[in-house]
């Protein structure tokens, strides 16, 4: 270690001493005596360094420990069984939606094209976290590699961000269908749908890349125990011993601008939708118009409620980690399972297609 990388302000055995940080590497240092050898231990970016009489030993932090849902054997195995069932239902439900929309020509419309994309996201999103969670429930090894944690965080934030934009696009689609029914086919063309979906996926993954790079450029030296059953921005940033101001501001500003823009698009779309529905004179017409968007509105409320609670708050605040895990489970595991059920139960065309598929198989 180069001597010009840091300067000791003072050094007292068996006490913590402060290091001035000119290389942005050192955070704290401890000096102690053992067997007449002075040992100085400090933490650097992702590295624990120990000096013995001028020689440095480096121990690189290569993994994080995920705090599971429970360490009690009597709870872990029932949880494993429950989440296996939930995950299988999620895959089967969203897979059935994709199959029905792909096979039935009547469903080859912009609305169902967007719904198929949502089902695809609902397959990918839990697949980023649930398999690792199931493994942790069965074994005592809850570790995840540094790179594995970064990849999990990247894909999870990317998929969640893409779904935020996807819900906004679906709200816009319903706005055009209800407020401008005669011009719907001219506005929501297949090419327009493709452009909107490419935009949502691109924005989601670029946004995630920015947050992932900022999060894992921090110094981690307090602990490697992530208070969550997967790697996410708030619990990982909370482990940093360097300043997290930029990482937190990035989430609040960039994530806030994109998230609020998508939310306002959804909100304004539904304000116009409700205003238009109320102007319909017949009760039957109102019910028919409202039924086309009620499923999407239910999904939006579930998703935004859990997401806002998880991300729009200080990462270092005192709060219940168990409650955080429960809320994140709602939008990361439960909502993807409920989405195909919500849409299929309220959609006669989807129900009819799925019924015919099941009857043909039997």
Secondary structure, 3 states (H helix, E strand, C coil): CCHHHEEECCCCCCEEECEEECCCCCCCEEEEEECCEEEEEEEECCEEEEEECCEEEEEECCEEEECCCCCCHHHHHHHHHHHHHHHHHHHHHHHHHHHHHHHCHHHCCHHHHHHHHHHHHHHHHHHCCHHHHHHHHHCCCCEEEHHHHHHHHHHHHHHHHHHHHHHHHHHHHHHHHHHCHHHHHHHCCHHHHHHHHHHHHHHHHHHHHHHHHHHCCCCECCCCEECCCCCCHHHHHCCECCCCHHHHHHHHHHHHHHHHHHHHHHHHHHHHHHHHHHHCCCHHHHHHHHHHHHHHHHHHHHHHHHHHHHHCCCCCCCCCHHHHHHHHHHHHHHHHHHHHHHHHHCCHHHHHHHHHHHHHHC
